[in-house]
Amino acid sequence: MQKITPCLWFDSNCEEAINFYTGIFPNSKINSIKRHSNDVQLGPTPDMAGKILTAIFELDGYAFQALDGGPYFKLNPSISFMVNFDPSRDPQARQNLDALWAKLEEGGTALMPLQEYPFSKRYGWIQDRFGVSWQLILTDPAGEPRPSIIPSLLFVGDVCGKAEEALNYYASVFPNSKIGTVAHYPAGMEPDKEGSAMFAEAALGGEWIVAMDSAHGHDFSFSEAVSFSVECADQAEVDYYWEKLTIGGNESECGWLKDRYGVSWQVVPKQVWTLMHDPDVEKSNRAMFALLQMQKLDIAKLQAAYNGE
C-alpha cells in the first residue's frame, strides 16, 4: 500500500461514488469495505448503519480511501487529482482523456473547460457529481514520466503564497523526498503575486504531489473532506509523523490532525487496517471504539481492545 493515501469524505453516497470511479478508470478495483454498525457509538449519526465506515479502492493502480462521514465536511476543489494521459505510453491518450471527461462531466461542473492551453494541448478541470475534482491533462511525451494520478493542492486565501514552502516542508518530513519542477508566476498576472508558485511538485518518499498558489477569489479552502492517510510501520513512526505534522497545526480525534497550512492528515499504524477489517465484527468494533477515544493512535491500546483485554 502507498505510504500516503488520499481519503475522501462523502455524505452517505460513498458506495455509489466508489462504484462509479472503479467503473470508469482502468485497472481499478475495490479492495475492502467496513460498514458502520448499528452501535451508535461507532458512527457519527445513528442513521449511518450500513453505510461505509472505511473503504480502500484503487484507480489505475493508485490507492484511495473513502468513508461516509455525514454532512460535516463538503468536498471542494482545494484538493483535486491530476490524471495524466501520456501519449508516449498510450497511443490513444487523447481519446481516453476525452472519454473519461465525458463520464465525469455527467452531473458535474467544469471548472476549466476541456480545450488547449499554453501548458497542454488538451486539459480540463472538472468537479464531478459527487464533489471530487479532477484535472485531466495530455502530458508532454518528451517530459519526465509521472504517475497516472497525482494529488494537487491549491493554496488560497490565508495560505496563498505558501505552496512552495509547504512542499519543501513536506519533503523535509518524509524521508527520501525530492522537489521536482517549480514554475513561478511572472509579473503582470495579478492578482497572483510574482514569484509565487504557479506550479510546483515534489516526490514525498517517491510519491508525487502537486501544489499551486491562487490569489483569485475562492469560496473554499482545505478541509477534512480530503485528507491524507500516512501508513506507519510501528509506534515510533506514528510518534514521528504526528509530532512533525502537528507543529503549528492542530491535533484532532481518531488519528486526524491539521498541519500548519490547514491540510488534514491521518497518522495511522498499518495494524489498524487488519483490526478494522477483521471479519470478526465484535473484535473489530472493540478496536474501533478504542480508536474513537484517541487523538494520536496507540498501537498497544488498540491491540488490547481488539483482544478484549
Summary of the structure (lengths in Angstrom):
residues: 309
radius of gyration: 19.6
end to end distance: 29.5
largest distance: 64.7
contacts: 996
relative contact order: 0.13
helix: 27%
strand: 34%
